Amino acid sequence: MNDPITWPMPLPECLSVTLDGTIAILTLNRAHKRNALCDELVLGMQTFFSSIPKSVQGVVVHGAGDDFCAGLDLNELKETSVAESFDTSIIGQRLNDTVQFCKVPVISVLHGAVIGGGLEFAASTHIRVAEKNAYYALPEGTRGIFLGSGGSVRLPRLVGAATVIDMMLSGRVYEAEEAHHILRLSQYLVEPGEGLKKAIELAKRIAKNAPLANFAIIQSIPRISEQDPQTGLFTEMLMVGIAQGDDEAKQRLRDFLERKANKVQRAAQP
């Protein structure tokens, strides 16, 4: 059973956190609203991802109830000025930037509705575990709105600009298996109800890596992929030096070489 944890900063009731070893499990607790995004939820997640303690080596995010996140809570929409809409977009973009460049790996468990802002949020996580009952949509065009939380930047890089345009214009819905096998939207596909278990197993496995190596991977790969080749190669060279210069990384390499040498010696014995 996961242990409850008192987070360093106060979180709203629409979020709950438990701890499984060094893995923090963040639950979106708006099941009655299909975990739709409201200001309280978005700002609460911003607080969570901005205040992860050193004892936590990974985060798993999932939604309570039948859905991961059904997008923006349209009941909170009202006629706004251009300036007010900018503020709303900035809040969403800031959250998803914080998630993408979090100091620890973030794994999302996708089930049921993963729609609009929910899909934008999922795209900012490092690993996506989809259950076979998940489905994805970007109905912004049919609702007279536009992606506002960084999805127009991240999603075309994941599934292609043509796919995003089609989803937004036509309201097309992708089922989990099609999105996994064709779009490669998720890295793992599991049976319904198995996503959280799989995500926690992955998070624990990843947490066994050297922390600085994990940090280097999630911080540098997204940036290198957007750089020109020569700048990317230079950044890669810098990250090699940083990651391999860590004392824990050096010890891990020594341990590996010692185990390898012992295997060679045993194989050479008559």
C-alpha positions in Angstrom: 0.0 0.0 0.0 1.3 3.5 -0.9 2.1 5.8 2.0 0.4 9.3 2.2 2.9 12.2 2.1 2.8 15.7 3.3 4.0 17.7 0.3 6.5 20.6 1.0 3.8 23.1 -0.4 0.1 23.0 0.3 -1.9 21.3 -2.5 -5.7 21.7 -3.3 -8.2 19.0 -2.6 -8.4 18.2 -6.3 -4.9 16.7 -6.0 -3.6 13.9 -3.8 -0.1 12.5 -3.4 1.1 9.1 -2.1 4.6 7.8 -1.9 5.8 4.3 -3.1 9.5 4.3 -2.0 11.1 7.2 -3.8 8.2 7.5 -6.4 5.5 10.1 -5.9 2.1 9.2 -7.3 0.1 12.2 -8.1 -3.7 11.7 -8.6 -6.0 14.1 -10.3 -9.1 14.0 -8.1 -11.9 15.6 -10.1 -13.5 12.3 -11.2 -16.9 13.9 -11.1 -15.7 16.3 -13.8 -13.7 13.6 -15.6 -10.6 15.4 -14.2 -11.2 18.4 -16.5 -8.7 21.2 -16.0 -9.8 24.1 -13.8 -7.6 26.9 -12.5 -7.3 25.2 -9.1 -6.1 22.0 -10.6 -3.6 23.6 -13.0 -2.2 25.9 -10.4 -2.0 23.0 -7.9 0.0 20.9 -10.3 2.3 23.8 -10.9 2.9 24.0 -7.2 3.5 20.2 -7.1 6.0 20.0 -9.9 7.8 23.1 -8.7 8.4 21.7 -5.2 9.6 18.1 -5.6 11.8 17.2 -2.6 15.2 15.6 -3.1 13.9 12.3 -1.7 11.6 11.8 -4.7 13.3 10.2 -7.8 10.3 9.9 -10.1 6.6 10.9 -10.5 3.7 8.9 -11.8 0.5 10.9 -12.7 -2.9 9.3 -13.2 -6.5 10.3 -13.0 -9.1 9.2 -10.5 -12.2 7.5 -11.9 -12.7 6.5 -15.5 -10.6 9.2 -17.3 -7.2 10.7 -17.3 -8.3 14.2 -18.2 -11.1 15.4 -20.4 -9.5 18.7 -21.2 -10.5 22.2 -20.2 -13.5 22.5 -17.8 -15.8 24.3 -20.2 -18.1 25.3 -17.3 -15.4 27.7 -16.2 -15.1 29.4 -19.6 -16.5 32.9 -20.0 -16.2 35.7 -22.5 -12.7 37.0 -21.9 -10.6 39.8 -23.3 -7.5 39.0 -25.4 -5.3 39.9 -22.4 -7.2 37.5 -20.2 -6.9 34.7 -22.7 -3.2 35.3 -22.8 -3.0 34.9 -19.0 -4.9 31.6 -19.2 -2.5 30.3 -21.9 0.6 31.4 -20.0 -0.6 29.4 -16.9 -1.1 26.2 -19.0 2.2 26.7 -20.9 4.1 27.3 -17.7 2.8 24.1 -16.2 3.6 21.9 -19.1 7.1 23.4 -19.5 7.7 22.7 -15.8 6.6 19.1 -16.3 8.7 18.6 -19.4 11.8 20.0 -17.7 11.0 18.6 -14.3 14.1 17.5 -12.3 12.9 13.9 -12.2 11.2 11.7 -14.8 7.5 12.0 -15.1 5.3 9.0 -16.3 1.6 9.5 -17.1 -1.0 6.8 -17.0 -3.5 7.4 -19.8 -7.0 5.8 -19.6 -10.4 6.8 -20.7 -10.6 10.4 -22.1 -7.3 12.1 -22.9 -8.7 15.2 -24.6 -7.6 18.7 -25.5 -5.7 20.1 -22.5 -5.4 16.6 -21.1 -3.5 15.5 -24.2 -1.4 18.6 -24.1 -0.5 17.8 -20.5 0.2 14.1 -21.4 2.5 15.2 -24.2 4.7 17.1 -21.7 5.4 13.9 -19.7 8.5 11.9 -20.4 6.8 8.4 -20.7 3.2 7.6 -21.5 1.6 4.3 -20.4 -1.7 3.9 -22.2 -4.4 1.5 -21.2 -6.4 0.0 -24.1 -9.5 2.0 -23.1 -7.8 5.3 -23.6 -8.9 7.6 -26.5 -7.5 10.9 -27.7 -9.1 14.0 -29.3 -8.4 17.6 -30.0 -11.9 19.1 -30.5 -10.7 22.7 -30.3 -11.7 23.6 -33.8 -15.2 22.3 -33.3 -15.5 24.4 -30.1 -14.1 27.6 -31.6 -10.9 27.6 -29.5 -7.3 26.7 -30.0 -4.6 24.7 -28.2 -3.3 26.9 -25.4 -0.9 24.9 -23.2 2.0 24.2 -25.5 0.2 21.4 -27.5 0.7 23.1 -30.8 4.5 22.8 -30.2 4.8 19.4 -28.6 2.1 17.4 -30.3 3.3 17.9 -34.0 6.7 16.7 -32.8 5.1 13.6 -31.4 2.5 12.6 -34.0 3.1 15.0 -37.0 1.6 18.3 -37.9 -0.9 16.8 -40.4 -2.4 14.5 -37.7 -2.8 17.4 -35.3 -4.5 19.6 -38.0 -6.9 16.7 -38.8 -7.7 16.1 -35.2 -8.4 19.8 -34.5 -10.4 20.5 -37.7 -12.4 17.3 -37.9 -12.7 16.3 -34.3 -11.2 12.9 -35.1 -10.8 10.5 -32.2 -8.0 8.0 -32.0 -8.4 4.8 -29.9 -5.5 3.7 -27.8 -4.2 0.9 -30.0 -4.2 3.0 -33.2 -2.5 5.9 -31.4 0.1 3.5 -30.0 0.9 1.5 -33.1 0.6 4.1 -35.8 1.1 7.5 -34.1 3.5 6.2 -31.4 1.8 8.5 -29.0 2.4 6.2 -26.1 5.5 4.1 -25.3 3.7 1.4 -23.5 0.2 -0.2 -24.0 -1.4 -2.3 -21.3 -4.8 -3.8 -20.5 -7.4 -1.6 -18.7 -6.6 -1.3 -15.0 -2.9 -2.2 -15.4 -1.5 1.2 -16.3 -0.7 2.4 -12.8 1.1 -0.8 -11.8 3.2 -0.7 -15.1 4.0 3.0 -14.6 5.2 2.5 -11.0 7.3 -0.5 -12.1 8.9 1.7 -14.8 9.4 4.6 -12.4 11.2 2.3 -9.8 13.4 0.8 -12.5 14.4 4.3 -13.8 15.0 5.5 -10.2 17.8 2.9 -9.9 19.8 4.9 -12.5 22.3 7.5 -11.4 20.1 10.6 -10.6 22.4 12.9 -12.6 22.1 10.6 -15.6 18.3 10.8 -15.5 18.4 14.6 -15.1 20.8 14.9 -18.1 18.5 12.8 -20.3 15.2 14.6 -19.6 16.8 18.0 -19.7 19.1 17.7 -22.7 17.3 15.4 -25.2 14.3 17.7 -25.9 16.7 20.6 -26.3 19.2 18.8 -28.5 16.3 17.6 -30.8 15.5 21.2 -31.5 19.1 22.4 -32.1 21.0 22.5 -35.3 23.3 19.4 -35.7 26.5 21.1 -34.7 25.0 22.8 -31.7 23.4 19.5 -30.7 26.7 17.7 -30.9 28.4 20.3 -28.7 25.6 20.0 -26.2 25.9 16.3 -26.2 29.6 16.6 -25.6 29.0 18.8 -22.6 26.4 16.4 -21.2 28.8 13.4 -21.5 31.3 15.3 -19.3 28.7 16.3 -16.8 27.1 12.8 -16.5 30.3 10.8 -16.4 32.0 13.2 -14.1 29.5 12.5 -11.3 31.0 10.4 -8.4 28.0 8.0 -8.5 28.4 7.4 -12.2 32.1 6.7 -11.8 31.4 4.2 -9.1 28.8 2.5 -11.2 31.3 2.2 -14.1 33.9 0.7 -11.8 31.4 -1.8 -10.5 30.4 -2.8 -14.0 34.0 -3.3 -15.1 34.8 -5.3 -12.0 31.8 -7.6 -12.6 32.8 -8.0 -16.2 36.4 -8.8 -15.3 35.2 -11.4 -12.8 33.1 -13.1 -15.5 36.1 -13.2 -17.8 38.2 -14.8 -15.1 35.6 -17.4 -14.3 35.2 -18.2 -18.0 39.0 -18.7 -18.4 39.2 -21.1 -15.5 39.6 -24.8 -16.6 
